[in-house]
């Protein structure tokens, strides 16, 4: 279940990051990337971390109830 959370978080983070970078943060630079490419990578990483953490929390709460 955690893998599903990581993958979904990565997808959402990538799309949100690319949207923000393409429209609002066009001069943002990270790892020699600029604009939507940089914020897309950042969103991907943050989305993976957040998605994995939320999936782990959900799974622990579900196991604790059973």
N, C-alpha and C positions, 0 to 999 in steps of 0.2 A: 504494500500500500504506500509505503514511503516513496518508492520509485515513481509511482503515479503522481504523487504530490510534487516531486522534483521536476518531472517532465512538464506537468501542467503549469507549475510556477515559472519554469524557464520559458515556455511559450508565451504566457501572459506578460512576463517581464520583458521579453524581447520586443513584442509588439508595442507595449506601452512606452518602453525606452526609445524605440525608433520613432514613434509618434511625437513624443516630447522633443527629441533631438531634431527632428525634421521641421518642427513648427516653432519651437521656442528657444532651443539651445543650439543654434546653428554654429556658434563659435566655440563650443565645448570640445576640448581635446583630451584623449586618453589613449595611451599605447600607440601613438602616432596615427590615430584615427581621429576624425573630426565630424561633428554634427550628429546626424542620425546613426552613423556607424558606431561612434563612441558610446553614445547613450544606449544604443541597442545592446552592446556588449555588457555595459554596466547593468542594464535592466535584466539581461539574461542571468548574470551571476547573482544579483540580488533576488531575482525571482526563484532561482534554484534553491537558495538558502532559505528564503521565506516559505516557499512551498514545501520543502522538506521538513522544516520546523513545525509548520502547521499540521502536516500529515502525521508526524510523530506524535504530536500532542493529541490529535484526534484519535489515533490508534491506541495510545495509552489510556485515554479516558474510556474508550470503548471496551478495552480489555478489563479495566478496573470495574466496570459495571457488571460484567458477566460472571 
